[in-house]
Amino acid sequence: MGIGATAGVAAIGGFALNAQAENSDTASGSDASGASDALVFDKDDYTEKTETIADASGTDREVTYRFYKPRNYVAHPVDDTHQSLCVSVPVKVDGKAVDASHAPIVLANAVGAYMSSSVAEATGVGQNALEMTGMGGSSGGMPSGMPSGMPSDGAGGGPGGGAGAVNGMVNLAKLALTAGYVVVEPGARGRSLTTSDGTYYGTAPAAIVDLKAAVRYVRFNKGRIPGNTDRIVSTGTSAGGALSALLGASGDSKLYDKYLKDLGAARSSDAIYATGAWCPITDLEHADGAYEWNWGSNATQSTGKAVDQTVSKQLQSQFAEYQASLKLHGLHGYGPLTARNYEDYLLNQYIQPSATAYLEGLSGSDRATYLAKNTFITWKNTKATFTWQDFLTHVGARKKTAPAFDAFDLSAGENNEFGSNTTESRHFTAYSQKNDTTGLTAKRVDSDIPALLDLMNPMHHLGKRNPGRSKHWWIRLGTSDTDTAFTVSANLAAAAAGLGDTVDHSFYWDKGHATNEDPGDFLTWVAQVTGYQG
């Protein structure tokens, strides 16, 4: 199908780990029943290209690949500019032939801040463009969950930032191609998209529905799209990391069936094999409490002052109650995770090991210089130790005000993510609804909000022990990332590990939002968990 103009309007519509299994559609492979001819992938419709691409070590490689131009992944697109994908298949690297017929497939989304992304203008790999125009939200400022200085090209590939690198961001789509993997780059609708009459059609759950439809398209075209359609690995950063985690957690959940049917998605599985998530902005209905628990005492960047401590403490209390309800245990036999011991857990499991690894990697003189500037760190027996409070002081000002995600004045990007019809932004927590400052008279969130929250939260699906979930998880976060709370990714990791999934979760020392310092390790991990020997 061609790539054209907007066609219509989309239909928008405390757990414990011992909950009943979620109903699942176990369809897999290329079940052709009910599928449109429009969803058949033309394996001969490609252009062969050769580019010089730096691999994960920074070494330039001459890569020859087949580029399959953008095509729609649903039979009845709402917006075929965004509901399209492109495929890149390596043929040669430095003149050496590559057989990618059984290679893992890296599904690299470019979503940030729950905004739209598009490959409609792509002419080669790594050109999935994050769209930042018309961001929505009453404040008009940089949306929640986006690193400052995001490159304007936005080309993503998951934790990619296009040709320009920001905060350590790299283009995973291009790197995966140099590693010999098949790369699929899906566009997706985002929260700021509107029709001519002002109707929002890219708000929740549009983005995750689109990514699921893209996975179904790939699975439906088994044998036509090169690569192993049973070894799809998703990647994403920030809101894209949240969607990657959600895609992994919610595989084949029937909660999305109506949305997928309306779009004419392929009748195949949308389960993925492995998940890569960098600094995921997720678990939104509990994110305000988690953020205050983590950063409540830190001054705010915009004001230089602490937030209203009454609000902060009320939200912290909510977090404590929520954390207790999860009944999660920490990794490596740590035991139950509560608001009381989470500081200790984060320090010992993630933050001090991150500092230790960083310091070990420095020369003796550079280490001595760093320690002289950061006297809060005790360096003994090649191990870094410090207190939680000293660590918070080291990080410094927090990025967001309170509440961080469901703002009282509806100014956060996440408020726009839950917009509906011609209403730009809505509250999605009872606390912010009751404390609204925009003049709303209703004291309860809209009736459709709880269902939308379930559709957008990977913790919901992990709590239901969803059998179609990804069983392999790669999660990364920077220790200076104040776009989110550390407990968000740590809970995600603990929930997956508690179900028996393999989890590789660590932090980058002194790095901020959207960092990716070890893409080579990630690509090696992909080969390991998928069993790929190519």
C-alpha positions as semicolon CSV with decimal commas, in nm:
position;residue;x (nm);y (nm);z (nm)
1;M;0,000;0,000;0,000
2;G;0,111;0,354;-0,065
3;I;0,202;0,605;0,200
4;G;-0,047;0,889;0,194
5;A;-0,252;1,132;0,398
6;T;-0,448;1,074;0,717
7;A;-0,744;0,851;0,643
8;G;-0,966;0,883;0,948
9;V;-0,998;0,882;1,324
10;A;-0,887;0,610;1,565
11;A;-1,123;0,446;1,812
12;I;-0,996;0,537;2,157
13;G;-1,121;0,369;2,408
14;G;-0,255;-0,304;4,264
15;F;-0,166;-0,646;4,160
16;A;0,017;-0,942;4,312
17;L;0,224;-1,190;4,112
18;N;0,000;-1,480;4,211
19;A;-0,292;-1,345;4,002
20;Q;-0,463;-1,563;3,745
21;A;-0,305;-1,593;3,401
22;E;-0,427;-1,336;3,150
23;N;-0,633;-1,462;2,859
24;S;-0,412;-1,497;2,556
25;D;-0,450;-1,541;2,182
26;T;-0,195;-1,809;2,107
27;A;-0,198;-1,760;1,731
28;S;0,147;-1,773;1,575
29;G;0,315;-1,798;1,240
30;S;0,153;-1,679;0,918
31;D;-0,215;-1,765;0,963
32;A;-0,362;-1,624;0,642
33;S;-0,726;-1,652;0,743
34;G;-0,902;-1,319;0,712
35;A;-0,585;-1,133;0,612
36;S;-0,590;-0,883;0,329
37;D;-0,368;-0,917;0,027
38;A;-0,244;-0,573;0,123
39;L;-0,053;-0,734;0,412
40;V;0,154;-0,965;0,194
41;F;0,517;-0,850;0,197
42;D;0,676;-0,829;-0,149
43;K;1,018;-0,982;-0,090
44;D;1,143;-0,862;-0,428
45;D;1,051;-0,495;-0,376
46;Y;1,382;-0,364;-0,246
47;T;1,672;-0,138;-0,334
48;E;2,026;-0,253;-0,265
49;K;2,228;0,011;-0,084
50;T;2,584;0,042;0,043
51;E;2,672;0,269;0,335
52;T;2,963;0,323;0,567
53;I;2,829;0,266;0,919
54;A;3,025;0,269;1,244
55;D;2,971;-0,050;1,441
56;A;2,927;-0,070;1,818
57;S;3,304;-0,037;1,873
58;G;3,318;0,276;1,656
59;T;3,488;0,101;1,365
60;D;3,362;0,201;1,021
61;R;3,210;-0,085;0,824
62;E;3,102;-0,094;0,462
63;V;2,754;-0,242;0,478
64;T;2,556;-0,356;0,176
65;Y;2,191;-0,419;0,252
66;R;1,849;-0,457;0,098
67;F;1,620;-0,170;0,188
68;Y;1,247;-0,239;0,162
69;K;1,073;0,093;0,129
70;P;0,795;0,198;0,371
71;R;0,468;0,007;0,353
72;N;0,157;-0,007;0,570
73;Y;0,137;-0,279;0,830
74;V;-0,243;-0,274;0,868
75;A;-0,512;-0,323;0,606
76;H;-0,728;-0,033;0,726
77;P;-0,486;0,239;0,838
78;V;-0,617;0,534;1,033
79;D;-0,305;0,727;0,935
80;D;-0,087;0,549;0,682
81;T;0,187;0,810;0,718
82;H;0,255;0,674;1,065
83;Q;0,120;0,319;1,042
84;S;0,398;0,200;0,813
85;L;0,731;0,025;0,851
86;C;1,049;-0,035;0,657
87;V;1,280;-0,337;0,656
88;S;1,658;-0,352;0,615
89;V;1,842;-0,681;0,554
90;P;2,225;-0,706;0,555
91;V;2,385;-0,869;0,252
92;K;2,755;-0,792;0,300
93;V;2,970;-0,638;0,573
94;D;3,317;-0,530;0,460
95;G;3,273;-0,742;0,150
96;K;3,190;-1,059;0,343
97;A;2,856;-1,217;0,257
98;V;2,592;-1,221;0,530
99;D;2,312;-1,478;0,539
100;A;2,039;-1,311;0,745
101;S;1,765;-1,558;0,655
102;H;1,757;-1,690;1,013
103;A;1,890;-1,385;1,195
104;P;1,708;-1,220;1,487
105;I;1,476;-0,936;1,389
106;V;1,535;-0,611;1,577
107;L;1,214;-0,405;1,597
108;A;1,349;-0,055;1,659
109;N;1,088;0,202;1,761
110;A;1,171;0,574;1,767
111;V;0,898;0,693;2,003
112;G;0,984;0,962;2,258
113;A;0,749;1,142;2,497
114;Y;0,462;0,936;2,352
115;M;0,490;1,143;2,034
116;S;0,441;1,005;1,683
117;S;0,719;0,861;1,469
118;S;0,730;0,795;1,097
119;V;0,933;0,616;0,832
120;A;0,724;0,759;0,548
121;E;1,020;0,959;0,415
122;A;1,287;0,698;0,493
123;T;1,525;0,609;0,213
124;G;1,758;0,391;0,418
125;V;1,819;0,229;0,754
126;G;1,804;0,433;1,075
127;Q;1,573;0,708;0,950
128;N;1,271;0,647;1,173
129;A;1,184;1,007;1,259
130;L;1,051;1,121;1,597
131;E;0,804;1,403;1,538
132;M;0,818;1,686;1,791
133;T;0,585;1,937;1,625
134;G;0,252;2,019;1,790
135;M;0,355;1,857;2,115
136;G;0,030;1,933;2,296
137;G;0,003;1,990;2,669
138;S;-0,097;2,323;2,814
139;S;0,253;2,430;2,916
140;G;0,400;2,416;2,569
141;G;0,738;2,318;2,716
142;M;0,960;2,017;2,655
143;P;0,738;1,713;2,716
144;S;0,794;1,476;3,002
145;G;1,047;1,204;2,939
146;M;1,254;1,374;2,669
147;P;1,622;1,457;2,706
148;S;1,709;1,820;2,659
149;G;1,885;1,879;2,330
150;M;1,704;1,603;2,141
151;P;1,836;1,617;1,783
152;S;1,588;1,759;1,537
153;D;1,621;1,466;1,298
154;G;1,508;1,235;1,577
155;A;1,591;0,927;1,371
156;G;1,569;0,658;1,624
157;G;1,606;0,287;1,606
158;G;1,513;0,251;1,970
159;P;1,779;0,415;2,180
160;G;1,897;0,590;1,870
161;G;1,902;0,958;1,811
162;G;1,969;0,966;1,442
163;A;2,298;1,093;1,308
164;G;2,337;1,326;1,606
165;A;2,417;1,166;1,940
166;V;2,273;1,310;2,260
167;N;2,359;1,197;2,614
168;G;2,526;0,884;2,476
169;M;2,236;0,790;2,248
170;V;2,322;0,574;1,947
171;N;2,134;0,447;1,644
172;L;2,057;0,085;1,726
173;A;1,892;0,025;1,390
174;K;2,220;0,089;1,212
175;L;2,427;-0,098;1,471
176;A;2,200;-0,402;1,450
177;L;2,246;-0,404;1,073
178;T;2,626;-0,406;1,108
179;A;2,587;-0,702;1,348
180;G;2,408;-0,900;1,077
181;Y;2,056;-0,870;1,215
182;V;1,740;-0,789;1,021
183;V;1,603;-0,447;1,119
184;V;1,235;-0,349;1,117
185;E;1,156;0,017;1,188
186;P;0,788;0,084;1,259
187;G;0,625;0,424;1,267
188;A;0,349;0,480;1,522
189;R;0,081;0,733;1,604
190;G;0,148;0,975;1,888
191;R;-0,042;1,189;2,133
192;S;-0,033;1,523;1,948
193;L;-0,195;1,402;1,624
194;T;-0,532;1,560;1,544
195;T;-0,781;1,559;1,260
196;S;-0,898;1,879;1,095
197;D;-1,178;1,914;1,352
198;G;-0,934;1,892;1,645
199;T;-0,998;1,528;1,740
200;Y;-0,699;1,356;1,899
201;Y;-0,642;1,016;1,739
202;G;-0,294;0,921;1,859
203;T;-0,350;0,917;2,233
204;A;-0,358;0,600;2,445
205;P;-0,358;0,322;2,342
206;A;-0,276;0,411;1,980
207;A;0,103;0,374;1,996
208;I;0,109;0,027;2,153
209;V;-0,169;-0,092;1,923
210;D;0,039;0,022;1,626
211;L;0,352;-0,155;1,746
212;K;0,154;-0,473;1,805
213;A;0,013;-0,447;1,454
214;A;0,366;-0,410;1,319
215;V;0,476;-0,726;1,502
216;R;0,174;-0,913;1,366
217;Y;0,263;-0,798;1,015
218;V;0,615;-0,935;1,053
219;R;0,491;-1,266;1,195
220;F;0,227;-1,296;0,924
221;N;0,501;-1,259;0,662
222;K;0,714;-1,545;0,789
223;G;0,919;-1,673;0,496
224;R;0,870;-1,350;0,305
225;I;1,042;-1,106;0,542
226;P;1,398;-1,236;0,590
227;G;1,498;-1,328;0,942
228;N;1,360;-1,543;1,222
229;T;1,008;-1,420;1,297
230;D;1,012;-1,626;1,617
231;R;1,307;-1,419;1,744
232;I;1,179;-1,061;1,737
233;V;1,359;-0,827;1,979
234;S;1,207;-0,485;2,051
235;T;1,403;-0,174;2,145
236;G;1,304;0,174;2,263
237;T;1,404;0,465;2,485
238;S;1,207;0,679;2,734
239;A;0,840;0,652;2,630
240;G;0,971;0,425;2,354
241;G;1,134;0,216;2,627
242;A;0,800;0,202;2,805
243;L;0,633;0,085;2,484
244;S;0,907;-0,171;2,424
245;A;0,850;-0,306;2,776
246;L;0,474;-0,300;2,723
247;L;0,509;-0,482;2,394
248;G;0,714;-0,746;2,573
249;A;0,482;-0,778;2,872
250;S;0,151;-0,784;2,682
251;G;0,222;-1,030;2,403
252;D;-0,103;-1,177;2,262
253;S;-0,317;-1,016;2,531
254;K;-0,679;-1,015;2,423
255;L;-0,726;-0,667;2,572
256;Y;-0,608;-0,520;2,241
257;D;-0,807;-0,742;2,004
258;K;-1,080;-0,490;1,926
259;Y;-0,832;-0,216;1,839
260;L;-0,626;-0,448;1,619
261;K;-0,933;-0,585;1,443
262;D;-1,056;-0,234;1,364
263;L;-0,724;-0,157;1,196
264;G;-0,722;-0,477;0,991
265;A;-0,408;-0,607;1,162
266;A;-0,280;-0,946;1,053
267;R;-0,427;-1,245;1,233
268;S;-0,102;-1,365;1,383
269;S;0,084;-1,342;1,712
270;D;0,210;-1,009;1,847
271;A;0,431;-1,177;2,108
272;I;0,800;-1,089;2,096
273;Y;1,098;-1,293;2,209
274;A;1,307;-1,035;2,394
275;T;1,277;-0,677;2,516
276;G;1,529;-0,393;2,523
277;A;1,415;-0,091;2,727
278;W;1,624;0,216;2,804
279;C;1,500;0,448;3,084
280;P;1,135;0,344;3,041
281;I;0,879;0,610;3,136
282;T;0,601;0,376;3,244
283;D;0,369;0,263;3,527
284;L;0,221;0,610;3,486
285;E;-0,062;0,582;3,738
286;H;0,198;0,526;4,013
287;A;0,481;0,733;3,867
288;D;0,407;1,050;4,066
289;G;0,444;0,871;4,399
290;A;0,756;0,688;4,286
291;Y;0,912;1,012;4,164
292;E;0,855;1,187;4,497
293;W;0,988;0,888;4,688
294;N;1,305;0,906;4,476
295;W;1,357;1,280;4,427
296;G;1,124;1,452;4,674
297;S;1,396;1,628;4,872
298;N;1,591;1,755;4,570
299;A;1,545;2,110;4,442
300;T;1,380;2,152;4,103
301;Q;1,585;2,262;3,802
302;S;1,336;2,525;3,691
303;T;1,302;2,699;4,030
304;G;1,605;2,601;4,234
305;K;1,366;2,526;4,520
306;A;1,207;2,217;4,669
307;V;0,854;2,132;4,560
308;D;0,556;2,162;4,794
309;Q;0,653;1,911;5,061
310;T;0,293;1,845;5,162
311;V;0,220;1,724;4,809
312;S;0,548;1,537;4,796
313;K;0,486;1,352;5,122
314;Q;0,129;1,261;5,027
315;L;0,253;1,113;4,703
316;Q;0,534;0,929;4,882
317;S;0,272;0,771;5,108
318;Q;0,083;0,653;4,801
319;F;0,402;0,496;4,668
320;A;0,464;0,308;4,991
321;E;0,116;0,158;4,976
322;Y;0,153;0,066;4,610
323;Q;0,496;-0,089;4,656
324;A;0,368;-0,308;4,938
325;S;0,081;-0,427;4,720
326;L;0,317;-0,554;4,449
327;K;0,469;-0,821;4,674
328;L;0,787;-0,813;4,468
329;H;1,120;-0,960;4,569
330;G;1,452;-0,807;4,470
331;L;1,698;-0,973;4,237
332;H;1,959;-1,218;4,363
333;G;1,758;-1,325;4,668
334;Y;1,722;-0,980;4,820
335;G;1,378;-1,042;4,967
336;P;1,056;-0,834;4,971
337;L;1,087;-0,482;4,826
338;T;0,921;-0,208;5,028
339;A;0,943;0,169;5,048
340;R;1,147;0,124;5,366
341;N;1,425;-0,087;5,216
342;Y;1,424;0,029;4,855
343;E;1,706;0,280;4,917
344;D;1,929;-0,002;5,039
345;Y;1,827;-0,224;4,749
346;L;1,898;0,037;4,484
347;L;2,233;0,126;4,640
348;N;2,354;-0,232;4,666
349;Q;2,199;-0,380;4,354
350;Y;2,251;-0,098;4,106
351;I;2,400;0,236;4,210
352;Q;2,716;0,143;4,402
353;P;2,804;-0,131;4,148
354;S;2,762;0,130;3,875
355;A;3,000;0,369;4,050
356;T;3,243;0,085;4,113
357;A;3,248;-0,018;3,747
358;Y;3,301;0,343;3,641
359;L;3,590;0,400;3,881
360;E;3,754;0,068;3,793
361;G;3,754;0,176;3,430
362;L;3,954;0,492;3,501
363;S;4,329;0,522;3,512
364;G;4,481;0,556;3,859
365;S;4,533;0,930;3,822
366;D;4,186;0,993;3,677
367;R;4,031;0,790;3,957
368;A;4,218;0,989;4,218
369;T;4,104;1,314;4,057
370;Y;3,740;1,200;4,046
371;L;3,745;1,084;4,409
372;A;3,903;1,411;4,518
373;K;3,610;1,598;4,360
374;N;3,352;1,354;4,497
375;T;3,451;1,299;4,856
376;F;3,115;1,141;4,943
377;I;3,243;0,819;4,784
378;T;3,444;0,577;4,995
379;W;3,675;0,373;4,772
380;K;3,801;0,064;4,952
381;N;3,903;-0,278;4,823
382;T;3,807;-0,165;4,469
383;K;3,450;-0,097;4,576
384;A;3,259;0,231;4,594
385;T;3,023;0,294;4,885
386;F;2,819;0,596;4,994
387;T;2,488;0,684;5,154
388;W;2,159;0,736;4,977
389;Q;2,134;1,098;5,087
390;D;2,486;1,174;4,969
391;F;2,400;1,018;4,634
392;L;2,090;1,237;4,598
393;T;2,301;1,543;4,678
394;H;2,553;1,434;4,415
395;V;2,283;1,405;4,147
396;G;2,151;1,751;4,233
397;A;1,839;1,919;4,100
398;R;1,546;1,713;3,979
399;K;1,397;1,782;3,638
400;K;1,025;1,777;3,720
401;T;0,788;1,956;3,952
402;A;0,516;1,786;4,158
403;P;0,320;1,598;4,052
404;A;0,567;1,500;3,782
405;F;0,338;1,312;3,543
406;D;-0,027;1,392;3,619
407;A;0,017;1,766;3,668
408;F;-0,250;1,956;3,859
409;D;-0,267;2,204;3,570
410;L;-0,275;1,931;3,300
411;S;0,056;2,056;3,158
412;A;0,249;1,727;3,148
413;G;0,290;1,533;2,827
414;E;0,131;1,234;2,997
415;N;-0,189;1,436;3,050
416;N;-0,203;1,476;2,673
417;E;-0,134;1,103;2,630
418;F;-0,470;1,040;2,798
419;G;-0,656;1,305;2,599
420;S;-0,978;1,200;2,428
421;N;-1,182;1,320;2,133
422;T;-1,130;1,699;2,124
423;T;-1,009;1,717;2,485
424;E;-0,634;1,772;2,469
425;S;-0,539;1,658;2,819
426;R;-0,699;1,466;3,106
427;H;-0,611;1,356;3,456
428;F;-0,546;0,986;3,501
429;T;-0,501;0,967;3,879
430;A;-0,760;1,034;4,148
431;Y;-0,514;1,248;4,344
432;S;-0,450;1,497;4,064
433;Q;-0,815;1,497;3,961
434;K;-0,912;1,603;4,314
435;N;-0,640;1,870;4,319
436;D;-0,699;2,001;3,968
437;T;-0,618;2,371;3,921
438;T;-0,777;2,421;3,577
439;G;-1,134;2,461;3,698
440;L;-1,262;2,106;3,649
441;T;-1,565;2,031;3,864
442;A;-1,557;1,649;3,837
443;K;-1,379;1,482;4,128
444;R;-1,341;1,143;3,963
445;V;-1,130;1,051;3,662
446;D;-1,326;0,968;3,348
447;S;-1,473;0,618;3,341
448;D;-1,254;0,495;3,054
449;I;-0,927;0,584;3,229
450;P;-0,878;0,262;3,433
451;A;-0,901;0,044;3,121
452;L;-0,662;0,272;2,933
453;L;-0,412;0,250;3,218
454;D;-0,418;-0,130;3,198
455;L;-0,357;-0,110;2,824
456;M;-0,054;0,116;2,878
457;N;0,117;-0,046;3,178
458;P;0,350;-0,348;3,145
459;M;0,317;-0,409;3,520
460;H;-0,050;-0,495;3,470
461;H;0,036;-0,775;3,229
462;L;0,327;-0,907;3,434
463;G;0,098;-0,910;3,737
464;K;-0,145;-1,125;3,537
465;R;0,140;-1,365;3,455
466;N;0,069;-1,317;3,086
467;P;0,192;-1,637;2,914
468;G;0,259;-1,450;2,588
469;R;0,512;-1,213;2,745
470;S;0,875;-1,178;2,645
471;K;1,096;-1,405;2,854
472;H;1,417;-1,202;2,815
473;W;1,470;-0,844;2,938
474;W;1,747;-0,589;2,891
475;I;1,686;-0,273;3,097
476;R;1,916;0,028;3,135
477;L;1,903;0,363;3,318
478;G;2,143;0,645;3,404
479;T;2,213;0,728;3,769
480;S;2,161;1,100;3,695
481;D;1,831;1,046;3,516
482;T;1,572;1,255;3,700
483;D;1,313;1,215;3,425
484;T;1,184;0,912;3,614
485;A;1,212;0,721;3,940
486;F;1,462;0,438;3,969
487;T;1,193;0,216;4,120
488;V;1,003;0,210;3,789
489;S;1,266;0,009;3,602
490;A;1,369;-0,183;3,914
491;N;1,010;-0,298;3,971
492;L;0,983;-0,398;3,607
493;A;1,299;-0,605;3,640
494;A;1,186;-0,760;3,969
495;A;0,843;-0,850;3,830
496;A;0,991;-1,020;3,523
497;A;1,255;-1,203;3,727
498;G;0,988;-1,315;3,972
499;L;0,813;-1,491;3,685
500;G;1,131;-1,676;3,593
501;D;1,234;-1,454;3,302
502;T;1,599;-1,371;3,238
503;V;1,675;-1,009;3,330
504;D;1,985;-0,799;3,258
505;H;1,935;-0,465;3,435
506;S;2,203;-0,214;3,526
507;F;2,271;0,158;3,557
508;Y;2,515;0,393;3,382
509;W;2,709;0,601;3,635
510;D;2,670;0,979;3,616
511;K;2,462;0,956;3,298
512;G;2,130;1,123;3,228
513;H;1,817;1,040;3,036
514;A;1,827;0,840;2,711
515;T;2,184;0,716;2,755
516;N;2,309;0,398;2,592
517;E;2,670;0,322;2,681
518;D;2,688;-0,048;2,594
519;P;2,513;-0,112;2,260
520;G;2,774;-0,371;2,167
521;D;2,694;-0,569;2,480
522;F;2,324;-0,547;2,395
523;L;2,380;-0,685;2,045
524;T;2,589;-0,968;2,192
525;W;2,309;-1,033;2,443
526;V;2,060;-1,056;2,155
527;A;2,271;-1,330;1,996
528;Q;2,299;-1,513;2,328
529;V;1,931;-1,513;2,425
530;T;1,811;-1,594;2,072
531;G;2,071;-1,866;2,023
532;Y;2,186;-1,708;1,698
533;Q;2,512;-1,849;1,562
534;G;2,538;-1,638;1,245
